[in-house]
Structures are given as structure tokens and as C-alpha cells.
Amino acid sequence: MSTSGKILDLRALLAERFPTPPLTPGKILSTGLSILDPAVGGGLPRGAVTEIISRTPSAGSASLIAALIQVAHHSGYFVALIDGADSFDPEPLGNPCLQHLLWMRCRTTVESIKAADLLLRDGNFPLVMIDLALNSFNEVRKIPQTSWYRLQRLVEPTATAFLVLTRSAIVSSAQLKIVLENEWTLQNFSENAISRLRFRIQRSHLSSGPIEKTG
């Protein structure tokens, strides 16, 4: 079977395994997180790229991913996680939450970008996340900006919110940037860490609203 045939079969399998009601472009996707939604205008923008910048391993990106998967489960929609460094730990979430998750375990940054390209072309998921926070910075830095603009063009006509998690700001096409500013340790970490999330919001010139807000 040709590569294109395999891709078509994979798309059909995704549509069957992760059915999602028709979505309306141009809306926002509520995260259900009271610490985040009010600061970003009600939720993550659909049909757009949002970059989450987590400059340190303890900034809270893993907690945010887990919280968004839990929201998807409680809200009854599916979410895709492209795990760039195969670092996601699903065990704490429990099996019910995982039923609403497509987890794509990647070994390289290049694989992760290809996976994002495939998922965004179909638009089956209200939320697609690509976690590159633990990938080699040199690898992530080498991603051409043309690749990010291609992914932006793919997501624009859809109702998908595309979330990119990085260690440093690299996605010039991102409409919204959220900079995590936490420094959690084992001593002060707790199950409600997501409620103590600290961040800065930056919007691109393509969107309206305040340039920066702190939560």
C-alpha cells in the first residue's frame, strides 16, 4: 500500500475511533480552568495557534496538560496529545479520562511536527496539543518558521484549538502566547497546583485585546 493510502486509512480510523460533533470555527474553547479562561477572553482560540512557554521543568506545563485532558473528559470531547519526548505519564489520570485521549508518542521533533500536520488536516479534535517542552532546544529551534505557518494555515479553517508547548518562544505565528512563571518543588507541590498557576498572556498583532495580563 502506498504512503498516501496508509494516511487515508489512518484518517478514517481516527474519525471512527474519535467521533466529534461538527464544530463551529471562529469560537473559543473553554478550558474550564477559572485561573486561565478569564485572562484569555473565555478560553483558547479555535482555528488558531496558542504557544505555552514553560522555561523551566517545574513551571507547570505537565499539570496544565493533565488538567486539559480532565476537562475534555468531563466535557465529553476528545483531545489529542502529541508527546514530543515520550514523557507523558497517563497513570495519575485514570482510565476514564484516557478514553477521551489520543496519545501520539513521538521520538523526535520531526515526528511530532508530522503528527501535528496529520491531525490538523482532519480537524476531528476540538483540542490538539504538541508538547515539545522536553525536546532538545537545538532540535526545536531548527523547525523552520514556514512549518509553523503551514500548521497555522491548516488550523485556521477548523474549529480546533492548537496548543504548542515549548521551552522558549519560537512560534512566530502564534496568536496567543502564555508564559508559565511557576517554580514548584516537591516541598510546595500539591494536587491543586493548577489552581496556583502563574502566567503572563501575550497576544500577537493579529488579535485584539490587552497585550499582557498576569494570572
N, C-alpha and C positions, 0 to 999 in steps of 0.2 A: 504494500500500500504506500502511496506517495505521502510526503510530509503534509501537503495541503489536505489530503484525505483524512489523515490522522487528526489534524487540527479540527476539521469539521466534525468528526466523530466525538472529539473531546468536548466541543462546544455543545453538541446535542446532549451528551451525558451530563454536563453541568446544568443545562436548562431543565433536564428531567430530575436531577438529584436536588437542585436548589431552586424550586419554583418560587417566583416572586410576583405578586400582583403588579400590573402596569404602574409605572411611576411617572410623575409629572415633573418635567425639567423646570429649572428656574426656582425651585423651592429650597428650603433648608432642611437638614436632617437633625432633629433634636437628639442630643446625646443623653438627655435625661439627667445630666450632671449639673446640679444647681451652682456649683462653683465655676462652671465653664459657660453654659448656654447664655446667661445674661450678658456676659462680657463679649460674646461674639455675635450678638444680634439674634439669639434664639437657637443657634445650633451651627453645625458645619455646612458650608455652602455646597449645594448639589451642583453637578456639572462644572466643578472647579477643583483645583489642587490646593490642599492645605498642607503646609510643612510644619511639623513638630520638631523643634530643635532642642535636643537633650545633650548638653555639653559634657555632662558627667554621668557615669554609670548609675549614680544614686539620685538622679534628677526626677525620676518617677515615670519614665516612659513605659516600663513594663506594667506598672499599676494602671496607667491610663488605658493601655491595650486591653487588659483584663476587664476593666470597668466597661469599656465599649462593647466587648463581647457579651457581658452580662446584660447590658441594655438591649442589645439585639435579641437576646433570648427572651427577655421579659416583654419586649415589644412585638415579638413574633416575626422578625425578619432575619434574613441570612447576611452574614458578614464574611468577607474573605480576608485572610491574613497571609501575606507573602513574607515568609520568615527568612530574611536575607542571610542570617548566620546560623540558622537552625538552633535558635537559642530559646524559643518559647517553651514554657513549662505549662502544659494544659491541666495537670493533675489537680491544682487547687480549685479550679473552676467547677469540676464535677461533670459527669456525663450529660445531664440535661442541657447545660449551656453549650457543650460541644456539638450537640445535634444541630445547632444553628451556625456552625463554623466550618468554612472550608480553609484548611491549613495547608499551605503550599510550602514545603520545607526545601529551601534552596541552599546550595553550597557556595555559590559565587554571586557577586553583584550583577554580573551579566545575566545569569539565570533569572535573577529577581526582576530585572527590567523586562525580560522577555515574558515572564509570567504576568506582569502588570499589563503589558501590551495585549495579551490574550484576554484577560478578564475585562479590561475596559472596552474592548471591541464589542463584547456581548452585552454589557450593561445589565446583567442579571442581578447584580448585588447593589443594594442601597449604599453599602459602605465597603470600600476596598482599602486595605491598609498595607503598605510596604514598609517593613521595619529594616532599616539599614544602619541603625544606631550602633550596632556592634561589628559592622563590616569594616574592613580596612579603610582608613580615611583616604589613602592613596587610590584605592580602587574606586571609591565613591566619587572622589574628585575628578576622576578620568571619565566619568559619564558625560558625554557631550551634551551641551545645553539643547542641541537640536533634538535629542532623545526626550528631554523633559517637555519641550514644546510639542513634540509629537503626541506624548501622553496627554498633554493638556487638550490638544485638538480632539483626541479620542473621547475624552470625558465630557467635553463641552455640550454635545447634543444629547447627553444622557441625564438621568436623574441620580447618578451615582456621586457620592462624596468620596473623593480620592485623598487619602491621608498618607503623607510621606514622613517617616520618622528618620531623622538624621542626627549626626553629632555636631555638625556645623552647617550654617545656611548655605545651601548650594543650588536650590531650585528657584531660578530666577522667574519662572512662570507661575509661581505660587501666588494665588490671590490673597491668601491669609497665611501669616506665619505666627506660630505660638512658641515662645521661648520658655522652656521649663527652667525654673530657678530654685529648685529644691536641693538640699544637701542632706538626705536622710542617711542614718546609720542604723545598725542593729539595735542600738540603745533607744532610739526615738521612733523607730518604725512600728506601725500598728496596722490593724486591719482597716481602719478608717483613714488611712494615709491619703486616699484620693480626695477626701473632704478638706485636706490641708494643702492641696496643690497650690503652688505659687507659680505664676507665669506672667509674661508680657505678651500683648497682642500687637501685631504689626500688620497693617493692610497695605496691599500694593496700590499703585496709582490707578489700577483698573477697577477698583471698588470704591464705594463711598463709605463714609463713617469715620470715626476717630482714628488717628494714626497709631496711637498707642494707649493701651489700657492695662491695668495691673489687677490680677485676681489673687 
